[in-house]
Amino acid sequence: MSKNEFLSIEQLDEESLVQEINRLTKLSKIRTLTIEEAAYRELLRERFIKNFKEGLRSQLRTIKVVDSPGRDVSSQEKKEENKKD
C-alpha cells in the first residue's frame, strides 16, 4: 500500500479504524511492514485510544452516585463538572 492509498484517519468511523488496525496487524504477521505502514498503524492506534478515552469520559460524566434512599451523593466536583456540560 502506497502512502497515497492510506485512508484519512479523521474520516474513519470506529469500526473502520479497528478494521484498518487489524488489517495492518495481520499483514505484519505475513511480512515486515514498511516504515509508512508501521507509522500509519501507530497513528490509527493512537486515534483509537483517544476516541476510547473520550467515550469513557463522556460516559463517566453521566453517572450519578446515589445512596440507598436515592439521594444524589456525587462529589461536589462531579456536580460542578456536569453543570459545565
ChimeraX attribute file (.defattr): number of C-alpha atoms within 10 A of each C-alpha:
attribute: neighborCount
match mode: 1-to-1
recipient: residues
	/A:1	9
	/A:2	8
	/A:3	9
	/A:4	7
	/A:5	7
	/A:6	12
	/A:7	13
	/A:8	10
	/A:9	15
	/A:10	9
	/A:11	9
	/A:12	15
	/A:13	11
	/A:14	13
	/A:15	9
	/A:16	13
	/A:17	20
	/A:18	14
	/A:19	13
	/A:20	20
	/A:21	18
	/A:22	13
	/A:23	12
	/A:24	16
	/A:25	14
	/A:26	11
	/A:27	13
	/A:28	14
	/A:29	9
	/A:30	9
	/A:31	8
	/A:32	10
	/A:33	16
	/A:34	12
	/A:35	9
	/A:36	13
	/A:37	18
	/A:38	15
	/A:39	12
	/A:40	20
	/A:41	20
	/A:42	13
	/A:43	14
	/A:44	20
	/A:45	16
	/A:46	12
	/A:47	17
	/A:48	19
	/A:49	12
	/A:50	12
	/A:51	13
	/A:52	13
	/A:53	12
	/A:54	12
	/A:55	12
	/A:56	11
	/A:57	11
	/A:58	12
	/A:59	10
	/A:60	11
	/A:61	14
	/A:62	11
	/A:63	11
	/A:64	14
	/A:65	12
	/A:66	11
	/A:67	9
	/A:68	6
	/A:69	6
	/A:70	8
	/A:71	10
	/A:72	12
	/A:73	12
	/A:74	13
	/A:75	11
	/A:76	9
	/A:77	8
	/A:78	16
	/A:79	14
	/A:80	10
	/A:81	11
	/A:82	13
	/A:83	7
	/A:84	6
	/A:85	8
